[in-house]
Amino acid sequence: MVLGAAGGASDPLQPLAFMTATAAPAQTAPSNDFMARFAPVKTQQALATRVAEAGQRGQWTLVDFYADWCVSCKQIEHEVFADPRVQQALADMQLLRPDVTANDADDQNLMRTYQILGPPTILLIGPDGQERRAERIIGELNADAFLARLTQARKN
């Protein structure tokens, strides 16, 4: 990883990719179009407002607490959000991403409000504005496990 960082690599899952002559992005990398659907939110008020707006539309919200230094967050991007089945399942959901990299006062308040110790944590919030707490995702998982949690959350 040190060699990768010194060589300018930005993917902790492939720190030495720059060393190959034809370094290409991993096939499992999520498309930029899909990741662009994640709207940034910084404060508890902004998150609550977005969840309420989605509820008025009858829409579910996925909240992905993320940090640049979080290796597991990167793994979820590459292994879960890159999966076409997951992208299809999330097509009708609002996707929010609080970036808690800075761990500033707003980040700490937001995590405290939702009782989150740190990233990666994914919340599934129904159109009624209530988190399906039993289906909260903490830590790494694969696409199949994610889809199972999402299906269960939508049933409840």
C-alpha positions in Angstrom: 0.0 0.0 0.0 2.9 2.4 0.7 4.3 1.7 -2.7 0.9 2.2 -4.3 0.4 5.5 -2.4 3.9 6.7 -3.5 3.0 5.8 -7.1 -0.2 7.8 -7.1 -2.7 5.0 -6.7 -6.0 5.9 -5.3 -7.7 2.5 -5.0 -6.8 0.7 -1.7 -8.2 -2.5 -3.2 -5.7 -2.3 -6.1 -2.7 -0.3 -4.8 -0.3 -1.6 -7.5 -2.6 -1.3 -10.5 -0.5 1.7 -11.8 2.5 -0.7 -12.3 0.9 -2.5 -15.2 1.2 -1.0 -18.6 -2.5 -1.3 -19.3 -3.9 -0.6 -15.9 -7.6 -0.5 -16.3 -10.3 0.1 -13.8 -11.5 -3.1 -12.1 -14.5 -4.6 -13.8 -16.4 -4.4 -10.6 -16.0 -0.6 -10.3 -19.4 1.1 -10.1 -20.3 3.3 -13.0 -19.9 7.0 -12.4 -23.5 7.5 -13.5 -24.7 5.3 -10.7 -22.5 6.7 -8.0 -23.5 10.2 -9.1 -27.0 9.3 -7.9 -25.8 9.5 -4.2 -26.6 13.0 -3.1 -24.3 14.5 -0.4 -25.8 15.5 2.9 -23.8 17.2 5.7 -26.2 17.9 8.6 -28.9 16.2 10.5 -31.4 18.8 9.3 -30.5 18.3 5.6 -30.8 14.5 6.0 -34.2 14.9 7.8 -35.5 17.2 5.1 -34.4 14.9 2.2 -36.0 11.9 4.0 -39.3 13.8 4.5 -39.3 14.9 0.8 -38.8 11.3 -0.3 -41.6 10.2 2.0 -44.0 12.7 0.4 -43.2 11.0 -2.9 -43.7 7.5 -1.4 -40.0 6.8 -1.9 -37.5 4.8 0.2 -34.2 6.3 1.2 -30.8 4.6 1.5 -28.3 6.5 3.6 -24.7 5.4 3.1 -22.4 6.8 5.8 -19.0 7.0 4.0 -15.4 8.2 4.6 -12.5 8.5 2.2 -10.2 6.7 4.7 -12.7 3.8 5.1 -11.4 0.7 3.2 -14.6 -1.2 3.8 -16.6 1.7 2.2 -14.5 1.3 -0.9 -15.1 -2.4 -0.9 -18.9 -1.8 -0.7 -18.7 0.5 -3.7 -16.7 -2.1 -5.7 -18.5 -5.2 -4.6 -22.1 -4.1 -3.8 -23.0 -0.9 -5.6 -21.2 -2.1 -8.8 -23.5 -5.1 -9.0 -26.2 -4.6 -11.7 -28.8 -6.4 -9.5 -28.2 -3.9 -6.7 -28.3 -1.0 -9.1 -31.7 -2.2 -10.4 -33.0 -2.8 -6.9 -32.0 0.8 -5.9 -33.4 2.4 -9.1 -36.5 3.7 -7.3 -34.8 4.8 -4.1 -33.4 8.1 -3.0 -29.6 7.6 -2.3 -27.9 9.9 0.2 -24.3 9.9 1.3 -23.1 11.7 4.4 -19.3 11.9 3.9 -17.9 11.9 7.5 -14.3 11.9 6.4 -13.6 15.2 8.3 -15.2 14.0 11.5 -16.1 17.6 12.3 -18.9 18.8 14.6 -21.6 18.3 11.9 -20.4 14.8 11.2 -20.3 13.9 14.9 -23.8 15.3 15.5 -25.2 13.4 12.5 -23.7 10.1 13.6 -24.8 10.7 17.2 -28.4 11.5 16.1 -28.6 8.1 14.3 -26.5 6.2 16.8 -23.7 5.4 14.4 -20.2 4.6 15.6 -18.7 5.1 12.2 -18.6 4.1 8.5 -19.5 2.0 6.8 -23.1 2.1 8.0 -26.1 1.9 5.7 -29.6 2.9 6.8 -32.8 1.9 5.0 -35.6 4.4 5.6 -39.1 3.7 4.5 -41.5 6.2 2.9 -43.0 6.6 6.5 -39.6 8.2 7.5 -38.8 5.3 9.8 -35.5 3.5 9.6 -35.8 -0.3 9.3 -33.4 -0.7 12.2 -33.3 -4.5 12.1 -31.9 -4.2 8.6 -29.2 -1.6 9.3 -26.0 -2.6 7.6 -22.8 -2.1 9.6 -19.5 -3.2 8.0 -18.7 -5.1 4.9 -21.1 -7.5 3.1 -21.5 -8.9 -0.4 -24.2 -8.0 -3.0 -26.4 -11.1 -2.1 -26.5 -10.2 1.6 -27.3 -6.6 0.7 -30.1 -7.6 -1.5 -31.5 -9.9 1.2 -31.5 -7.0 3.7 -33.1 -4.7 1.2 -35.9 -7.2 0.4 -36.5 -7.8 4.1 -36.7 -4.1 4.9 -39.2 -3.5 2.1 -41.4 -6.4 3.5 -41.6 -4.9 7.0 
